[in-house]
Amino acid sequence: MGGVDTYYAPYIRLQGHLDIKKSYMRDLLPVNNSVRQLIPQVMTNSAEEFLFVAAFVQGLGYQELNWNLGCPYPMVTRRGLGSGLLKHTGKIDDLLRRVSDESEITVSLKLRLGYDDSHEILNLLPVLEKHKIKNLIIHPDWESNFIKEKSIWIHFNNVLKIPVILSPIMATSTQ
């Protein structure tokens, strides 16, 4: 596929065990990837899991780990993962603080504008700006939101210090 400079691997999810599945290992082994830049991705609400995955991917030579806070699927969000974690700014703050204190990994985030409504991200932005985050990849929840929520996009462009990448509108709303 041409014109793409960065690829994101399918997310790693440990499900409470500090053990990397063989399928995740195969996905990330540099010998299995011929793309210019591959970024591993993790889905967790646990600092211990995040740090474990960070150490694993760094051992493979990766310098960045993307944290998936965007998945909207109910089986994920009910567990406080993906976009189900967006309302819990304190938990996000604590995890990012631990990762910053205990790891050299570069962190990027994939997220949505919110879980219940598209303005929830505005409560999270001050928390994110306290941490060293490479970029935010934002999925508009649905195409009409991309156009309707001009105030949020203006906020991103004029105020936010973290670089923002807008993801193509491919996902559907769970509402």
Disulfide bonds with the S-S distance in Angstrom:
none
